[in-house]
């Protein structure tokens, strides 16, 4: 059994290059008629950009008002938008968000622009300039986007799969197909229980079952205010939750966690350190409305704490 110090040495190399982030970008629409940009890939890419990694976001919006607003906000933030396609027919993605006992509940319409991301419209991707690929599971519900993602997966980029089980837009076979060949995976406790049932009892056993079945290097499971669990072939590590002084909502907290975990992989942090820092940043996002901060100084504040 490897020690945490072994894990520190093994992960100290980091991964150079730009992350590629693939999938949906949407407007989150809240009960009180507030509209904010969202979608797990956009949230993750936004945070990675804030931390200085210059991600390439590959997605698709409609040629409508919401699509224009999303592109305007990304451009204003000095984001590379070459990978954002504009669909002349389908509407920009929307997600209806309701809070149910401090947990977000999502209603996701079908047939939106991000379901039709076209491989042929990708910008030229120089493989040696890229570091790794992040994607979720929602944007593979239609064949067009799934084929575009498969072309990225076939390039050999190490892949981080963020499992997002959004009913009715997932099947076990599709999720298992995405996990196959990935290097890292993140999911929450409810999603883990959906994927692994039967005689397996403990959370650790379930996480190890996923890691072993798909040959993953790392599986991370988040439990909201109960902390997180990480499992590799050599060891398992837990991280305690952080208190949120002024809780607003938990929309995007899991994406914030994923972004810092990926940032830690890129920087070569130890697993324990990455979990702690991911937990801390996710707690901060729970103190704002929606997934993305209006004040980007939050990134410099955390980078200063981390001395990056």
DABEL-V197180 format. One record per helix or strand. SS is the DSSP state (helix for helix, strand for strand). FROM is the first residue (numbers start at 1). TO is the last residue. If there is no record, write none. Layout:
ss = [SS SS]
from = [FROM FROM]
to = [TO TO]
//
This chain:
ss = [helix strand strand strand helix strand helix strand strand strand helix helix helix strand helix helix strand helix strand helix helix strand helix strand strand helix helix helix]
from = [4 18 26 35 40 56 65 84 93 103 113 119 127 130 138 143 158 172 184 189 203 218 224 228 236 253 271 297]
to = [10 22 30 38 50 62 76 87 100 108 116 121 129 135 140 153 162 179 188 195 214 222 226 231 239 267 285 306]
//
